[in-house]
């Protein structure tokens, strides 16, 4: 596989250095801990919001550090949880009088690293809490998890608690908001091709030219089943049914609808998928109040997409609409 890579072991540090160089006025890079943080963090008037996870899911999470979103991100290597000391050192550097909130996608390695990092930070007298994200409806347990996986719905939790933190909400209030958003967020993905980690240099798994993995995880973990490839509308029909029936979403609901690219899908195809999903929800009496079509949580170069729905109320919608500034800018 052809990749823009120097030394695969330097892939993540070189990417992080590039992010920092492109945003010299707003971001600070601490190479020892793969840490990208806001240049104005920590602030005494707000809780610091931190995420970690493995690399390879960009723009999550290192590219959404900024006002109204994350205060810092400390990723591990590609598809690997950050070491415990990364979490600990990040919590120390982001320590605010109002506390630190650690957002964790529900994967076993991430949970272990963040639990241990939290314990070490608390032993230093720091005020730290953990909020778990588990929006994937595809499988209850998988290769990497105990319980449901945290996938693209993580974006909505970050956005909501980031906005509330910017307004001065305390740690308990942020936990309430984050848990509330997570509880009404559901996602599922489908892969058309495998992804290729730089250190491996070949696809992570085999997927035939006429096959798709329905319910795939963002590390290429198995989903609900491998099945013959079908047309786009039929794929969306199944995604909507799986996601909408899980909460369940119902007639009269107002939702945020996200079609998220997994890294190797043209945005034109994502809008094609969005069109079908929007129409299906209208048939169910569900109103799309906020629309998201882009790459938010990827799996390197995997061709595929995920669908996320969030049941909106006035509080959640206001937080999602709040201003934010991150590293990725269109103009």
Buried (B, 14 or more C-beta within 10 A) or exposed (E): EEEEEEEBEEBBBEBBBEBBEEBEEBBBBBEEBBBBBBEEBBBEEBBBBBBBBBBBBBBBBBBBBBBBBBBBBBBBBBBBBBBBBBBBBBBBBBBBEBBBBBBBBBBBBBBEBBBBBBEBBEEEEBBBBBBBBBBBBBBEEBEBBEBBBBBBBBBBBBBBBBBBBBEEBBBEBBBBBBBBBBEBBBBBBBBBBBBBBBEEEEBBBEBEEEBBBBBBBBBBBBBBEBBEBEEEBEBBBBBBEBBBEBBEBEEEBBBBBBBBBBBBBEEEBBEBBBBBBBEBBEEBEBBBBBEBBEBBBBBBBBBBBBBBBBBBEEEBBEBBEBEBEBBBEEE
